[in-house]
Each structure stands twice: as C-alpha cells, then as structure tokens.
Amino acid sequence: MGNSPAQAKHVAIIMDGNGRWAKRRALPRAMGHKRGVEAVRKLVRSVGSLGIDCLTLYAFSSENWKRPDEEVDDLMNLMRKFIKSDLPEFIANDVRLKIIGDWQGLAPDIVAMLEDALEQTSGGSRILAVALNYGAQQEIARAAAKAAAIGEVTDKSIAAHLDTNDLPPLDLLIRTSGEVRLSNFLLWQAAYAEMLFVDTLWPDFTPEHLQQALDAFADRERRFGGR
C-alpha cells in the first residue's frame, strides 16, 4: 500500500519568475526581485499556520554568478536588507534559520550577518532553510568526498554529509513560473519527493497558492518505489 500523509512537513520551492514579472510590467528586474522578497516574507509568516515544519527556498544558486554584475549586486543588497529587517520577526515567530550551500563564499559582511542570524534564531522550532551560493551537484560531490575520507561511501554516509543532513526528508518540491526542471536544486533530496510545477510567477505566489499545493500533495499516493 502507498503512504499518503495528510500534510507535507518539508516543502522546498524554486522561486522563479521575478524577471518575467518585471518585464511584463515594463519595470526593471530589480523591482521583480524586490517583489519576490515580499512574497518570501508573506510565505514565511504563514508557515506555522500551514503546519509546515521546514521550508527550503532556492535564493541564489552557484550558477547565478553568471548574471550581470548589476543584477548580482542588487540581489546581494536585497539579501542584506532582508536579513536586517526580518531577523526580529524570525525570532518572534519561533523560526530557526538554516543556510545551505557554500554561503561562506559570499561577501564577508553578509557572512557575518548570516552567522549572527543563525545564532540568534538557533532556538526556533520551525525551520527556514535558505539555499545561498548553492548547487546540488557540488553539494553531493562535497558529501561524497567527506564520506570517502572516512572510508565509507554509501547512500547513508553521503546523506549524512549533505548540507541538509539535519533537516526532515523532503516531501514536496514546487517550482513557480511554468518552468519544468530542477536547475541543480536538491537533486539527492528530491529522489522520492512529490513535485509540483505551477505557472504563477514568484512575486505573485501567495500563502493561498502554497495551501493549494499542500492540498494537492495530500491527494497523492506516495509509493517510494513500491506498488
């Protein structure tokens, strides 16, 4: 028999469509990213009421460095502002921040802000995991190298060294904007996750959209390779 839990506890989202949202409105891409941050803010506030234990967001990939310098600078400045403005709200709402990816390769001031945020939110019971300077293939390679260093390369030993080793299993992966690909995000973790690709552009994605995704998840029968 398949297992169909009533609630997805760990949801990950590829937040796609900021640029197209701005283009359709004849606005600069920076405005799309700014509205995308607003969508993140609303979603984080809703996590508790939606019954999600862990929300993982793909914020900046290791491939995003290929974008124009001006756009990368805009994204980094938005990150600074978001951390500074929302940290008190994270603490007040019992949210624990976790960063996955090679985030310590970011600008030193951002690294310092993230380290402070990680420490200040360490007691939270609900997790917001943010993927920064993240690539799943690179993550798997790092984990495999660590497993090899201790002389045991198995699926369990690799999983134990992934950035997500202390997070619950991934239940549902959502991508916005109508694109149907994983873009080097949580490739290992998504092995048996349910996937949902929606046409909504990220700045327009609301807690109501997430609730609809959770409802769709609850209707699926998860088999994990069984019949």
LOLUMNU-152214 format. One line per field, with one value per residue: residue number from 1; z, x, y of N, C-alpha, C in turn; residue in three letters. Coordinates in nm, 4 decimals. Last residue first. Layout:
% LOLUMNU-152214
pos: (NUM ...)
n_z: (Z ...)
n_x: (X ...)
n_y: (Y ...)
ca_z: (Z ...)
ca_x: (X ...)
ca_y: (Y ...)
c_z: (Z ...)
c_x: (X ...)
c_y: (Y ...)
code: (ala ...)
This chain:
% LOLUMNU-152214
pos: (227 226 225 224 223 222 221 220 219 218 217 216 215 214 213 212 211 210 209 208 207 206 205 204 203 202 201 200 199 198 197 196 195 194 193 192 191 190 189 188 187 186 185 184 183 182 181 180 179 178 177 176 175 174 173 172 171 170 169 168 167 166 165 164 163 162 161 160 159 158 157 156 155 154 153 152 151 150 149 148 147 146 145 144 143 142 141 140 139 138 137 136 135 134 133 132 131 130 129 128 127 126 125 124 123 122 121 120 119 118 117 116 115 114 113 112 111 110 109 108 107 106 105 104 103 102 101 100 99 98 97 96 95 94 93 92 91 90 89 88 87 86 85 84 83 82 81 80 79 78 77 76 75 74 73 72 71 70 69 68 67 66 65 64 63 62 61 60 59 58 57 56 55 54 53 52 51 50 49 48 47 46 45 44 43 42 41 40 39 38 37 36 35 34 33 32 31 30 29 28 27 26 25 24 23 22 21 20 19 18 17 16 15 14 13 12 11 10 9 8 7 6 5 4 3 2 1)
n_z: (-0.4897 -0.4279 -0.4546 -0.2916 -0.3109 -0.2191 -0.3727 -0.3187 -0.1682 -0.0509 -0.2671 -0.2881 -0.0492 -0.1000 -0.3053 -0.1670 0.0053 -0.1826 -0.2581 -0.0146 0.0136 -0.3396 -0.6079 -0.7524 -0.7739 -0.9377 -1.1471 -1.1933 -1.2896 -1.1171 -1.0489 -0.7981 -0.6782 -0.3911 -0.3512 -0.3915 -0.4515 -0.3547 -0.2466 -0.4759 -0.5705 -0.4867 -0.8023 -1.0752 -1.2053 -1.2509 -1.4600 -1.6080 -1.5570 -1.4432 -1.2091 -0.9417 -0.8139 -0.5154 -0.3599 -0.0601 0.1330 0.2443 0.5897 0.7988 0.8408 0.8731 0.6161 0.4126 0.3105 0.3671 0.5178 0.5174 0.2519 0.2501 0.4171 0.2743 0.0368 0.0993 0.1524 0.3902 0.4732 0.5313 0.2778 0.1627 0.2830 0.1674 -0.0986 -0.0835 -0.0178 -0.2484 -0.4380 -0.3453 -0.3876 -0.6659 -0.7347 -0.6226 -0.5139 -0.3803 -0.2744 -0.0501 0.0509 0.3700 0.5714 0.8535 1.0799 1.4083 1.6526 1.7479 1.8517 1.6710 1.5999 1.6567 1.4848 1.2345 1.2481 1.2577 1.0086 0.8433 0.8909 0.7969 0.5254 0.4567 0.4859 0.2936 0.0326 0.0246 0.1095 0.2862 0.1394 -0.0353 0.1154 0.3483 0.6638 0.8674 1.1389 1.3002 1.4390 1.6221 1.5796 1.6838 1.5049 1.2671 1.3396 1.3583 1.0790 0.8840 0.8329 0.7822 0.5722 0.3786 0.3273 0.2185 -0.0066 -0.1565 -0.2162 -0.3802 -0.5945 -0.6921 -0.7721 -0.9818 -1.1552 -1.2141 -1.3426 -1.4920 -1.3926 -1.2892 -1.0366 -1.0478 -0.9947 -0.7340 -0.6611 -0.4153 -0.3058 -0.2630 0.0597 0.2586 0.5603 0.7947 0.8918 0.8333 0.8959 0.8340 1.0448 0.9984 0.7477 0.7068 0.7058 0.4705 0.2833 0.3115 0.2347 -0.0310 -0.1418 -0.1045 -0.2817 -0.5219 -0.5288 -0.5823 -0.8311 -0.9789 -0.9541 -1.1035 -1.3630 -1.4101 -1.5926 -1.7590 -1.6778 -1.7801 -1.6361 -1.3786 -1.4323 -1.5315 -1.2949 -1.1249 -1.1743 -0.9056 -0.6529 -0.5690 -0.2434 -0.0339 0.2733 0.5030 0.5523 0.4161 0.5446 0.5343 0.3383 0.2001 0.0822 -0.0731 0.0000)
n_x: (0.4629 0.7555 0.8785 0.7155 0.4486 0.1900 -0.0736 -0.2129 -0.3510 -0.1631 -0.0808 -0.2981 -0.2678 -0.0275 -0.1097 -0.2894 -0.1070 0.0345 -0.1632 -0.1898 0.0512 0.1396 0.3134 0.3968 0.6701 0.6848 0.4017 0.2289 0.2309 0.4079 0.4768 0.5698 0.6546 0.7486 1.0629 1.2562 1.4781 1.5480 1.7997 1.9619 1.8951 1.8575 1.8949 1.9519 1.7003 1.4735 1.1910 0.9825 0.8270 0.6168 0.6503 0.7895 0.8050 0.8288 0.8378 0.7784 0.9403 1.2583 1.3066 1.4311 1.7862 2.0494 2.1570 2.1874 2.4366 2.5465 2.6400 2.4510 2.4450 2.6799 2.6029 2.3860 2.5016 2.8595 3.1741 3.3954 3.6274 3.6350 3.6583 3.4177 3.2581 3.3702 3.3021 3.0258 2.9847 3.0810 2.9006 2.6600 2.7128 2.7412 2.4798 2.3363 2.4553 2.4326 2.4344 2.1917 1.8843 1.7553 1.5059 1.3451 1.1750 1.0518 1.1672 1.4682 1.7183 1.8708 1.8685 2.1211 2.2856 2.1988 2.2588 2.5386 2.5888 2.4833 2.6607 2.8978 2.8319 2.8088 3.0718 3.2115 3.0113 3.0329 3.1250 2.9536 2.7743 2.7404 2.4444 2.2019 2.1200 1.8380 1.6654 1.3718 1.1112 0.9384 0.8636 1.0680 1.2735 1.1716 1.1592 1.4287 1.5026 1.4181 1.6114 1.8511 1.7810 1.7008 1.9333 2.0966 1.9460 1.9609 2.2322 2.2353 2.0787 2.2357 2.4632 2.3503 2.2898 2.5472 2.6709 2.4488 2.5126 2.6769 2.5977 2.4139 2.5224 2.4711 2.1719 1.9743 1.7384 1.5140 1.4070 1.2238 1.0671 0.9417 0.6872 0.3682 0.1153 0.0204 0.0954 0.3771 0.3994 0.3401 0.5725 0.6833 0.5179 0.5793 0.8524 0.8399 0.7154 0.9158 1.1022 0.9713 0.9921 1.2672 1.2798 1.1402 1.3128 1.5279 1.4400 1.2127 0.9012 0.6936 0.5568 0.6941 0.9344 0.8674 0.8165 1.0617 1.2158 1.0879 1.0765 1.0965 1.2106 1.1546 1.1001 1.0039 0.8771 0.8028 0.5489 0.2368 -0.0214 -0.1254 0.0507 0.0104 0.1753 0.0479 0.0846)
n_y: (-0.0715 0.1388 0.3813 0.5422 0.6160 0.8262 0.9634 1.2902 1.4688 1.6266 1.7838 1.9539 2.0942 2.2216 2.3909 2.5513 2.6756 2.8266 3.0063 3.1374 3.2703 3.3309 3.4607 3.6742 3.6471 3.3989 3.3265 3.0223 2.7645 2.5016 2.1766 1.9620 1.6399 1.4491 1.2809 1.0962 1.2681 1.5125 1.4986 1.5168 1.7752 2.0463 2.1824 2.2140 2.2581 2.1101 2.2055 2.3641 2.6814 2.8209 2.9680 2.7607 2.4378 2.2484 1.9410 1.7712 1.6393 1.5549 1.4752 1.7485 1.8170 1.7569 1.7484 1.9285 1.9074 1.5668 1.3619 1.1648 1.0866 0.9330 0.7239 0.6131 0.5241 0.5169 0.4938 0.5175 0.6528 0.9115 1.0129 0.9510 1.1453 1.3726 1.3240 1.3301 1.5996 1.7263 1.6192 1.7264 1.9998 2.0088 1.9438 2.1607 2.4676 2.7956 3.0496 2.9386 2.8432 2.8389 2.7150 2.7672 2.5598 2.5958 2.6543 2.8340 2.8769 3.0208 3.2831 3.3815 3.2288 3.3125 3.5859 3.5763 3.4621 3.6639 3.8726 3.7555 3.7261 3.9942 4.0772 3.9142 3.7687 3.4028 3.1645 3.0630 2.9192 2.6915 2.5393 2.6630 2.7857 2.8359 2.9834 2.9109 3.0963 3.2158 3.4763 3.6301 3.5659 3.6748 3.9432 4.0140 3.9697 4.1447 4.3423 4.1995 4.0287 4.2175 4.3640 4.1613 4.0899 4.3206 4.3100 4.0840 4.1729 4.3846 4.2411 4.0944 4.3053 4.4026 4.1861 3.9428 3.5955 3.4073 3.3536 3.1501 2.9052 2.8640 3.0568 3.1763 3.0581 2.8313 2.7382 2.5249 2.4913 2.2670 2.2180 2.3534 2.4484 2.6923 2.8508 2.8594 2.9959 3.2597 3.4047 3.3100 3.4387 3.7067 3.6980 3.6147 3.8379 4.0266 3.9243 3.9836 4.2552 4.2628 4.1413 4.3349 4.5489 4.4604 4.4744 4.7544 4.7081 4.6269 4.4117 4.2026 4.2307 4.1424 3.8737 3.7917 3.8077 3.6200 3.3459 3.1105 2.9481 2.6372 2.5220 2.2493 2.1386 1.9054 1.8061 1.7771 1.5750 1.3247 1.0808 0.7992 0.5245 0.2288 -0.1197)
ca_z: (-0.5741 -0.4111 -0.5319 -0.2599 -0.3133 -0.2280 -0.3049 -0.3913 -0.2526 0.0358 -0.2110 -0.3987 -0.0719 0.0102 -0.3316 -0.2777 0.0612 -0.1102 -0.3589 -0.0687 0.1031 -0.2078 -0.5317 -0.7360 -0.6975 -0.7954 -1.1300 -1.1222 -1.3842 -1.1316 -1.1299 -0.8497 -0.7454 -0.4899 -0.3199 -0.3782 -0.5113 -0.4295 -0.1541 -0.3915 -0.6576 -0.4033 -0.6672 -0.9808 -1.2012 -1.1126 -1.4393 -1.5581 -1.5989 -1.5573 -1.3383 -0.9980 -0.8947 -0.6028 -0.4250 -0.1765 0.0906 0.1578 0.4486 0.7729 0.8050 0.9959 0.6969 0.4697 0.3848 0.2871 0.4988 0.6477 0.3052 0.1710 0.4583 0.4089 0.0304 0.0816 0.0551 0.3740 0.4220 0.6477 0.3724 0.1209 0.3106 0.3132 -0.0613 -0.1221 0.0764 -0.1175 -0.4509 -0.3458 -0.2543 -0.5820 -0.7764 -0.5694 -0.6300 -0.3687 -0.3449 -0.0970 -0.0311 0.2523 0.5118 0.7208 1.0083 1.2656 1.6306 1.6808 1.9365 1.6911 1.5752 1.7258 1.6306 1.2697 1.2365 1.3685 1.1296 0.8458 0.9207 0.9381 0.6057 0.4503 0.5705 0.4385 0.0857 -0.0050 -0.0016 0.3441 0.1749 0.0004 0.0051 0.2786 0.5308 0.8304 1.0075 1.3022 1.3158 1.6525 1.5264 1.7447 1.6460 1.2756 1.3153 1.4792 1.1877 0.9223 0.8664 0.8845 0.6976 0.4281 0.3830 0.3373 0.0984 -0.1064 -0.1322 -0.2545 -0.5160 -0.6436 -0.6642 -0.8659 -1.1001 -1.1521 -1.2115 -1.4947 -1.4280 -1.4324 -1.0504 -1.0591 -1.1349 -0.7687 -0.6999 -0.5034 -0.3148 -0.3512 -0.0537 0.1986 0.4284 0.7283 0.9867 0.7745 0.9522 0.7319 1.0288 1.1191 0.7652 0.7012 0.8109 0.5976 0.2943 0.3376 0.3672 0.0697 -0.1464 -0.0358 -0.1385 -0.4847 -0.5054 -0.4606 -0.7176 -0.9699 -0.8930 -0.9590 -1.2992 -1.4027 -1.4753 -1.8062 -1.6284 -1.8213 -1.7800 -1.4005 -1.3670 -1.6236 -1.4114 -1.0871 -1.2461 -1.0409 -0.6691 -0.6641 -0.3557 -0.0954 0.1390 0.4463 0.6614 0.3820 0.5486 0.5184 0.4591 0.1633 0.2019 -0.0727 0.0000)
ca_x: (0.3430 0.6720 0.9324 0.8586 0.4821 0.3350 -0.0352 -0.1256 -0.4302 -0.2387 0.0094 -0.2688 -0.3889 -0.0345 -0.0070 -0.3388 -0.2105 0.1036 -0.1073 -0.3049 0.0240 0.0890 0.2875 0.2517 0.6177 0.7132 0.5338 0.2357 0.2550 0.2936 0.5213 0.4579 0.6913 0.6474 0.9720 1.1192 1.4660 1.4227 1.6867 1.9632 1.8833 1.8165 1.8446 2.0593 1.8058 1.5181 1.3252 0.9733 0.9445 0.5896 0.6744 0.6956 0.8727 0.7464 0.9197 0.7190 0.8114 1.1822 1.3036 1.3429 1.6507 1.9700 2.1563 2.0534 2.4056 2.4825 2.7299 2.4902 2.3327 2.6727 2.7161 2.3668 2.3969 2.7295 3.0925 3.2662 3.6370 3.6205 3.7668 3.5363 3.2314 3.3772 3.4432 3.0915 2.9425 3.1428 3.0444 2.6781 2.6822 2.8560 2.5886 2.3185 2.4410 2.4059 2.5530 2.2708 1.9957 1.7760 1.6362 1.3524 1.2990 1.0223 1.1184 1.3383 1.6195 1.9017 1.7460 2.0070 2.2999 2.1940 2.1191 2.4645 2.6341 2.4213 2.5188 2.8877 2.8645 2.6904 2.9694 3.2351 3.0843 2.9717 3.1974 3.0681 2.7400 2.8716 2.5269 2.2676 2.1707 1.9478 1.7254 1.5171 1.1699 0.9927 0.7759 0.9352 1.2864 1.2053 1.0345 1.3446 1.5571 1.3291 1.4749 1.8462 1.8330 1.6071 1.8165 2.1379 1.9721 1.8303 2.1820 2.3105 2.0362 2.1002 2.4743 2.4047 2.1815 2.4492 2.7180 2.5193 2.4250 2.6933 2.7092 2.3631 2.5248 2.6121 2.2435 2.0844 1.7525 1.6311 1.3923 1.3544 1.0509 1.0622 0.7987 0.4955 0.1593 0.0038 -0.0478 0.3206 0.4470 0.2287 0.4750 0.7455 0.5164 0.4421 0.8128 0.9071 0.6468 0.7872 1.1329 0.9947 0.8595 1.2144 1.3453 1.0895 1.1807 1.5458 1.4463 1.3475 0.9759 0.7895 0.5084 0.5544 0.9307 0.9039 0.7139 0.9463 1.2491 1.0988 0.9849 1.1322 1.1374 1.2404 1.0477 1.1094 0.8463 0.9180 0.6200 0.3787 0.0481 -0.2186 0.0330 -0.0311 0.1594 0.1201 0.0000)
ca_y: (-0.0772 0.0197 0.2704 0.5234 0.4726 0.8134 0.8392 1.1967 1.3786 1.5362 1.6832 1.8625 2.0149 2.1246 2.2897 2.4694 2.5894 2.7195 2.9150 3.0622 3.1576 3.3692 3.3379 3.6594 3.7614 3.4019 3.3863 3.1504 2.8737 2.5910 2.2883 2.0400 1.7643 1.4851 1.3916 1.0467 1.1341 1.5044 1.5021 1.3956 1.6570 1.9325 2.2093 2.1812 2.3604 2.1248 2.1487 2.2263 2.6041 2.7353 3.0341 2.8574 2.5397 2.3323 2.0427 1.8383 1.5849 1.6447 1.4348 1.6346 1.8575 1.7714 1.6249 1.9122 2.0298 1.6698 1.4756 1.2190 1.1654 1.0558 0.8080 0.6684 0.6260 0.4531 0.5654 0.4504 0.5168 0.8235 1.0414 0.8758 1.0038 1.3558 1.3361 1.2049 1.4956 1.7538 1.5934 1.5804 1.9503 2.0430 1.8558 2.0254 2.3805 2.6516 3.0010 3.0525 2.7961 2.9229 2.6850 2.8288 2.5879 2.5797 2.5177 2.8235 2.8110 2.8787 3.2059 3.4405 3.2178 3.1704 3.5426 3.6363 3.3931 3.5315 3.8905 3.7956 3.6078 3.9088 4.1390 3.8994 3.8847 3.5323 3.2256 3.1336 3.0569 2.7457 2.5872 2.5517 2.8184 2.7468 2.9984 2.8879 3.0441 3.0833 3.3725 3.6407 3.5314 3.5327 3.8705 4.0186 3.8883 4.0357 4.3834 4.3038 3.9733 4.1163 4.4324 4.2365 3.9917 4.2774 4.4191 4.0828 4.0572 4.4106 4.3399 4.0231 4.2250 4.4919 4.2311 4.0722 3.7067 3.4370 3.4470 3.2874 2.9487 2.8820 2.9358 3.2168 3.2030 2.8441 2.8291 2.5473 2.5496 2.3180 2.2204 2.3110 2.3208 2.5887 2.8231 2.7999 2.8583 3.1646 3.4338 3.2723 3.2931 3.6625 3.7468 3.5317 3.7086 4.0447 3.9233 3.8447 4.1979 4.3242 4.0760 4.1978 4.5601 4.4801 4.3429 4.6962 4.7522 4.7274 4.5404 4.2166 4.2604 4.2825 3.9551 3.7973 3.8880 3.7613 3.4339 3.1519 3.0741 2.7083 2.5989 2.3304 2.1877 1.9761 1.8720 1.7852 1.7037 1.4360 1.1606 0.9334 0.6060 0.3551 0.0000)
c_z: (-0.4957 -0.5025 -0.5195 -0.3302 -0.2786 -0.2132 -0.3258 -0.3060 -0.3255 -0.0431 -0.1303 -0.3511 -0.1827 -0.0039 -0.2238 -0.3108 -0.0464 -0.0485 -0.2909 -0.1766 0.0561 -0.1163 -0.3873 -0.6514 -0.6725 -0.7227 -0.9820 -1.1125 -1.3164 -1.2220 -1.1598 -0.9224 -0.8031 -0.5505 -0.4288 -0.3338 -0.5045 -0.4863 -0.2256 -0.3091 -0.5767 -0.4841 -0.6004 -0.8359 -1.0894 -1.0962 -1.2973 -1.5569 -1.5331 -1.6105 -1.4606 -1.1395 -0.9559 -0.6853 -0.5268 -0.2286 -0.0439 0.1102 0.3675 0.6251 0.7842 0.9680 0.8229 0.5682 0.4614 0.3741 0.4061 0.6357 0.4368 0.2249 0.3780 0.4497 0.1678 0.0722 0.0278 0.2801 0.4032 0.6040 0.4976 0.2203 0.2755 0.3518 0.0894 -0.0834 0.0452 -0.0180 -0.3183 -0.3551 -0.2454 -0.4394 -0.6920 -0.6109 -0.5807 -0.5068 -0.3460 -0.1551 -0.0920 0.1790 0.3820 0.6698 0.8761 1.1857 1.4849 1.6521 1.8721 1.7749 1.6092 1.7086 1.7024 1.4211 1.2743 1.3677 1.2518 0.9710 0.9313 0.9792 0.7542 0.5347 0.5703 0.5264 0.2373 0.0561 -0.0444 0.2366 0.2347 0.0384 0.0564 0.1569 0.4721 0.6888 0.9869 1.1601 1.3328 1.5282 1.5377 1.7019 1.7124 1.4215 1.3193 1.4622 1.3136 1.0368 0.9249 0.9290 0.8110 0.5626 0.4458 0.4062 0.2282 0.0077 -0.0756 -0.1604 -0.3805 -0.5532 -0.6051 -0.7469 -0.9765 -1.0879 -1.1397 -1.3545 -1.4293 -1.4779 -1.1962 -1.0694 -1.1512 -0.9136 -0.7310 -0.5350 -0.4141 -0.3804 -0.1312 0.0700 0.3750 0.5893 0.9271 0.8796 0.8952 0.7793 0.9263 1.1024 0.8859 0.7369 0.8172 0.7126 0.4289 0.3602 0.4044 0.2094 -0.0450 -0.0320 -0.0569 -0.3375 -0.4699 -0.4266 -0.5854 -0.8516 -0.8809 -0.8872 -1.1478 -1.3286 -1.4781 -1.6900 -1.6693 -1.7779 -1.8281 -1.5489 -1.3930 -1.5642 -1.5073 -1.2084 -1.2093 -1.0963 -0.8026 -0.7028 -0.4378 -0.2183 0.0892 0.3005 0.6130 0.4912 0.5060 0.5037 0.4318 0.2877 0.1614 0.0540 0.0000)
c_x: (0.2217 0.5501 0.8520 0.9162 0.6271 0.3748 0.1150 -0.0936 -0.3453 -0.3206 -0.0682 -0.1779 -0.3671 -0.1570 -0.0085 -0.2395 -0.2685 0.0027 -0.0374 -0.2593 -0.0953 0.0762 0.2532 0.2137 0.4672 0.6581 0.5579 0.3791 0.2730 0.3309 0.4002 0.5135 0.5682 0.6879 0.8656 1.0228 1.3238 1.3950 1.5532 1.8357 1.8787 1.7998 1.7993 2.0208 1.9077 1.6327 1.3693 1.1127 0.9403 0.7084 0.6586 0.7383 0.7672 0.8377 0.8330 0.8136 0.7663 1.0552 1.2165 1.3453 1.5627 1.8283 2.0718 2.0439 2.2743 2.4534 2.6722 2.5797 2.3700 2.5617 2.7189 2.4806 2.3770 2.6246 2.9656 3.1774 3.5062 3.6097 3.7584 3.6504 3.3527 3.3533 3.4612 3.2393 3.0116 3.1107 3.1168 2.8262 2.7068 2.8356 2.7136 2.4312 2.4365 2.3994 2.5504 2.4024 2.0668 1.9006 1.6482 1.4932 1.2716 1.1409 1.0800 1.2977 1.4842 1.7979 1.7611 1.8779 2.1742 2.1993 2.1035 2.3192 2.5590 2.4612 2.4481 2.7419 2.8491 2.7125 2.8413 3.1270 3.0969 3.0552 3.1369 3.1600 2.8553 2.8571 2.6586 2.3397 2.2363 1.9903 1.8353 1.5701 1.3206 1.0504 0.8342 0.8426 1.1489 1.2056 1.0568 1.2144 1.4707 1.3792 1.3912 1.7027 1.8150 1.6527 1.7190 2.0165 2.0105 1.8467 2.0437 2.2615 2.1064 2.0524 2.3372 2.4160 2.2282 2.3355 2.6146 2.5542 2.5047 2.6052 2.7305 2.4745 2.4792 2.6261 2.3892 2.1678 1.8596 1.6500 1.5236 1.3369 1.1889 1.0267 0.9236 0.6067 0.2884 0.0536 -0.0746 0.1754 0.3825 0.2681 0.3647 0.6483 0.5737 0.4375 0.6731 0.8578 0.7072 0.7090 1.0053 1.0262 0.8700 1.0766 1.2921 1.1493 1.1162 1.4120 1.4591 1.3460 1.1168 0.8661 0.5991 0.4953 0.7876 0.8902 0.7404 0.8321 1.1328 1.1226 0.9928 1.0296 1.1757 1.1637 1.1612 1.0522 0.9629 0.8868 0.7417 0.4491 0.1939 -0.1458 -0.0560 -0.0556 0.1249 0.0898 0.0881)
c_y: (-0.0349 0.0264 0.1429 0.4012 0.4441 0.6667 0.8182 1.0752 1.2749 1.4352 1.5799 1.7500 1.9123 2.0353 2.1817 2.3579 2.4985 2.6237 2.7974 2.9646 3.0744 3.2474 3.3758 3.5379 3.7541 3.5244 3.4109 3.2001 3.0089 2.7082 2.3763 2.1621 1.8309 1.6198 1.4028 1.1567 1.0792 1.3646 1.4799 1.3880 1.5279 1.8032 2.0805 2.2106 2.3383 2.2247 2.1811 2.1640 2.4661 2.6575 2.9451 2.8967 2.6304 2.4224 2.1162 1.9450 1.6405 1.5761 1.5295 1.5976 1.7347 1.8205 1.6347 1.7968 2.0166 1.7927 1.5820 1.3411 1.2329 1.1456 0.9379 0.7610 0.6911 0.5631 0.4837 0.5328 0.4438 0.6767 0.9549 0.8939 0.9183 1.2098 1.3166 1.2071 1.3629 1.6425 1.6167 1.5451 1.7997 1.9905 1.8805 1.9312 2.2372 2.5848 2.8476 3.0017 2.9164 2.8744 2.7651 2.8038 2.6594 2.6309 2.4909 2.6802 2.7908 2.8047 3.0582 3.3604 3.2672 3.1519 3.3954 3.5896 3.4446 3.4544 3.7555 3.8122 3.6396 3.7830 4.0573 3.9612 3.8731 3.6453 3.3583 3.1919 3.1345 2.8930 2.6421 2.6077 2.6948 2.7852 2.8954 2.8959 3.0292 3.0154 3.2317 3.5278 3.5284 3.4878 3.7196 3.9407 3.8948 3.9498 4.2699 4.3328 4.0741 4.0610 4.3325 4.2991 4.0612 4.1781 4.3866 4.1937 4.0536 4.2972 4.3713 4.1179 4.1478 4.4127 4.3164 4.1199 3.8378 3.5535 3.4863 3.3920 3.0943 2.9269 2.9672 3.0936 3.2467 2.9927 2.8401 2.6269 2.5812 2.3683 2.2839 2.3220 2.2664 2.4524 2.7142 2.7617 2.7903 3.0216 3.3287 3.2955 3.2474 3.5113 3.6951 3.5687 3.6123 3.9133 3.9416 3.8296 4.0499 4.2685 4.1313 4.1242 4.4221 4.4892 4.3553 4.5628 4.6936 4.7902 4.6557 4.3506 4.2830 4.3206 4.1026 3.8805 3.9018 3.8512 3.5808 3.2497 3.1374 2.8341 2.6594 2.4002 2.2722 2.0096 1.9508 1.8644 1.6891 1.5685 1.2798 1.0175 0.7487 0.4323 0.1247)
code: (arg gly gly phe arg arg glu arg asp ala phe ala asp leu ala gln gln leu his glu pro thr phe asp pro trp leu thr asp val phe leu met glu ala tyr ala ala gln trp leu leu phe asn ser leu arg val glu gly ser thr arg ile leu leu asp leu pro pro leu asp asn thr asp leu his ala ala ile ser lys asp thr val glu gly ile ala ala ala lys ala ala ala arg ala ile glu gln gln ala gly tyr asn leu ala val ala leu ile arg ser gly gly ser thr gln glu leu ala asp glu leu met ala val ile asp pro ala leu gly gln trp asp gly ile ile lys leu arg val asp asn ala ile phe glu pro leu asp ser lys ile phe lys arg met leu asn met leu asp asp val glu glu asp pro arg lys trp asn glu ser ser phe ala tyr leu thr leu cys asp ile gly leu ser gly val ser arg val leu lys arg val ala glu val gly arg lys his gly met ala arg pro leu ala arg arg lys ala trp arg gly asn gly asp met ile ile ala val his lys ala gln ala pro ser asn gly met)
